[in-house]
Amino acid sequence: MSAAAPAGRVTLVGGGPGDPDLLTVRAVRALADADVVLYDRLAPHTTLAELAPRATLIDVGKRPGHHAVPQHEIDALLVEHARTGAHVVRLKGGDPYVFGRGGEEVLACRAAGIPVTVVPGVSSAVAVPSAAGIPLTHRGVSHLFTVVSGHAPLTDDELDRLAGLGGTIVVLMGVNTLPSLAAGLLRHGLDRTTPVAIVERGTRPDQRTTIAPLDGIVVAAGIAHAASPAVIVIGEVVGLASAGEAHALATIDRAGALGVEP
Ligand SMILES: C[S@@+](CC[C@H](N)C(=O)[O-])C[C@H]1O[C@@H](n2cnc3c(N)ncnc32)[C@H](O)[C@@H]1O
């Protein structure tokens, strides 16, 4: 009788926005059971040795300006480790299916015949504004929100539709393309006084929020040296931001004066 191949499996785990306290119970259980963990830069990795004590930890994260492990190699690593019989946890920032290439990894596992499950995570798209005290919806102010990627500049057509939707706009990966986004939204009719918040490193101890009107946000971002990772929130709800919940709040008025509240 030939020995059966060991049965490995892959669990894609949404790790939340960064604070390990925002991992779900199911995520913590999956990590505790993991033999191998492949993790991203934005996943909560600082406490991984504690959360996954039996696991081999592999950093496959992208760092700005540094070479990242290409997606096809990550897919291959998942399959290769699972084929040894291991429980492989793929720990991703936020939710695996929100701008996270989780779908591609699930398809790669399925194509290789590897059982794969997904643990949903707390997405930065909602958690980071919330941690900064910005309600994405608020009765009488905004009854919808749209989440967009700023990884590449939006087309003029997309900007036109986005500006016409109303409600709150949430932008991920948008720090570098903020100038074209702000200019495009102004061109397509958004009021120049519409408040904008840039929330950097949300839920982490050094979280910071910078707020300015739409026609001043690019200058404000420059003064504040705003950098990734950041979630940008555009809309009247930003006016409801509570400094108490933001770790640091910098507001830049239309004349360019900087106000900072700890
Ligand atoms: C590749 S996307 C992944 C999003 C992730 N799947 C999610 O659901 O949150 C990475 C972007 O998420 C946002 N992001 C993730 N964690 C963040 C944090 N702690 N603070 C601010 N932005 C964050 C940033 O816009 C960052 O560039």
The ligand as an SDF file (V2000), in Angstrom:
LIG
                    3D

 27 29  0  0  0  0  0  0  0  0999 V2000
   -2.8050   46.9170   -0.9020 C   0  0  0  0  0  0  0  0  0  0  0  0
   -3.9960   47.7930    0.0230 S   0  0  0  0  0  0  0  0  0  0  0  0
   -4.6010   46.5120    1.0430 C   0  0  0  0  0  0  0  0  0  0  0  0
   -5.8780   46.8570    1.7510 C   0  0  0  0  0  0  0  0  0  0  0  0
   -6.3160   45.7970    2.7330 C   0  0  0  0  0  0  0  0  0  0  0  0
   -6.6240   44.5580    2.0750 N   0  0  0  0  0  0  0  0  0  0  0  0
   -7.4940   46.2450    3.5760 C   0  0  0  0  0  0  0  0  0  0  0  0
   -8.5960   45.6960    3.4680 O   0  0  0  0  0  0  0  0  0  0  0  0
   -7.2960   47.1600    4.3950 O   0  0  0  0  0  0  0  0  0  0  0  0
   -2.9460   48.7300    1.1010 C   0  0  0  0  0  0  0  0  0  0  0  0
   -3.5360   50.0920    1.4650 C   0  0  0  0  0  0  0  0  0  0  0  0
   -4.4560   49.9660    2.5480 O   0  0  0  0  0  0  0  0  0  0  0  0
   -4.4180   51.1400    3.3300 C   0  0  0  0  0  0  0  0  0  0  0  0
   -4.0170   50.7800    4.6960 N   0  0  0  0  0  0  0  0  0  0  0  0
   -3.8230   49.5460    5.1770 C   0  0  0  0  0  0  0  0  0  0  0  0
   -3.5250   49.5810    6.4990 N   0  0  0  0  0  0  0  0  0  0  0  0
   -3.5310   50.8950    6.8530 C   0  0  0  0  0  0  0  0  0  0  0  0
   -3.3210   51.5950    8.0770 C   0  0  0  0  0  0  0  0  0  0  0  0
   -3.0520   50.9580    9.2280 N   0  0  0  0  0  0  0  0  0  0  0  0
   -3.4230   52.9430    8.0640 N   0  0  0  0  0  0  0  0  0  0  0  0
   -3.7080   53.6070    6.9420 C   0  0  0  0  0  0  0  0  0  0  0  0
   -3.9120   52.9920    5.7470 N   0  0  0  0  0  0  0  0  0  0  0  0
   -3.8450   51.6640    5.7070 C   0  0  0  0  0  0  0  0  0  0  0  0
   -3.4370   52.0880    2.6800 C   0  0  0  0  0  0  0  0  0  0  0  0
   -4.1500   52.9150    1.7830 O   0  0  0  0  0  0  0  0  0  0  0  0
   -2.5380   51.1190    1.9610 C   0  0  0  0  0  0  0  0  0  0  0  0
   -1.8300   51.7430    0.9130 O   0  0  0  0  0  0  0  0  0  0  0  0
  1  2  1  0
  2  3  1  0
  2 10  1  0
  3  4  1  0
  4  5  1  0
  5  6  1  0
  5  7  1  0
  7  8  2  0
  7  9  1  0
 10 11  1  0
 11 12  1  0
 11 26  1  0
 12 13  1  0
 13 14  1  0
 13 24  1  0
 14 15  1  0
 14 23  1  0
 15 16  2  0
 16 17  1  0
 17 18  1  0
 17 23  2  0
 18 19  1  0
 18 20  2  0
 20 21  1  0
 21 22  2  0
 22 23  1  0
 24 25  1  0
 24 26  1  0
 26 27  1  0
M  CHG  2   2   1   9  -1
M  END
$$$$
